[in-house]
Amino acid sequence: MGLARLAEIADGLVAAGLDPQTPAAVISGATTSGQETVVATVGTIAAAAEGFRPPALIVVGMVVALSERLTGVRGTLALA
């Protein structure tokens, strides 16, 4: 459901005062061989994740900036 409303969610966050340049990520099919990840900003995440299929995780905030470092550790985007 969140993935289908991603543009609305992102717009709502910006309307509530979140900087549109805040890092954001979408992880589709997490922990499976078909996992897809895209990292963008709140202002561009909906377009960047176009075509992704549910189930998907939406991550917003500075933790997304750690994704490259965490990818090297585990081979995938790891979030705690």
C-alpha positions in Angstrom: 0.0 0.0 0.0 2.8 2.4 0.8 4.5 1.9 -2.5 1.3 2.7 -4.4 1.0 5.9 -2.4 4.7 6.9 -2.4 4.3 10.2 -4.2 1.5 11.2 -1.8 3.6 10.1 1.2 6.6 12.1 0.0 4.5 15.2 -0.8 2.9 15.0 2.7 6.3 14.8 4.4 7.4 17.9 2.4 4.2 19.7 3.2 4.7 19.0 6.9 8.1 20.7 6.7 10.6 17.9 5.8 13.4 19.2 3.5 12.8 17.6 0.0 16.6 16.9 -0.1 16.3 14.5 2.8 17.7 11.1 1.8 15.1 8.4 1.1 15.3 4.8 -0.1 12.9 2.1 -1.4 13.8 -1.6 -1.0 11.6 -4.0 -2.9 11.7 -7.7 -2.3 14.1 -7.2 0.6 16.3 -10.2 1.6 15.3 -12.1 -1.6 17.4 -12.8 -4.7 15.2 -10.3 -6.5 15.9 -7.4 -4.1 16.0 -4.0 -5.8 17.1 -0.8 -4.0 17.0 2.8 -5.0 18.4 5.7 -3.1 17.2 9.3 -3.9 15.7 12.2 -2.0 12.2 12.6 -0.6 11.6 15.0 -3.5 12.6 12.5 -6.2 12.0 9.1 -4.6 8.6 8.5 -6.2 10.0 8.9 -9.7 13.1 6.9 -8.8 11.1 3.9 -7.5 8.7 3.9 -10.4 8.2 0.3 -11.6 9.1 -1.3 -8.2 6.7 -3.9 -7.0 5.4 -4.6 -3.5 6.3 -5.6 -0.9 8.6 -2.8 -0.4 10.2 -0.8 2.5 10.3 3.0 2.4 13.1 4.5 4.5 13.4 8.2 5.1 16.1 10.1 6.9 19.8 10.4 7.4 20.2 6.6 8.0 19.8 6.3 4.2 23.1 8.1 3.8 24.8 5.1 5.4 23.5 2.7 2.8 26.8 2.6 0.8 28.8 1.8 3.9 26.4 -0.9 5.0 26.2 -2.4 1.6 29.9 -3.1 1.7 29.5 -4.9 5.1 26.6 -7.2 4.2 26.2 -7.1 0.5 22.8 -5.5 0.7 21.2 -2.4 2.3 20.9 -3.3 5.9 18.7 -1.3 8.2 18.3 -1.7 11.9 
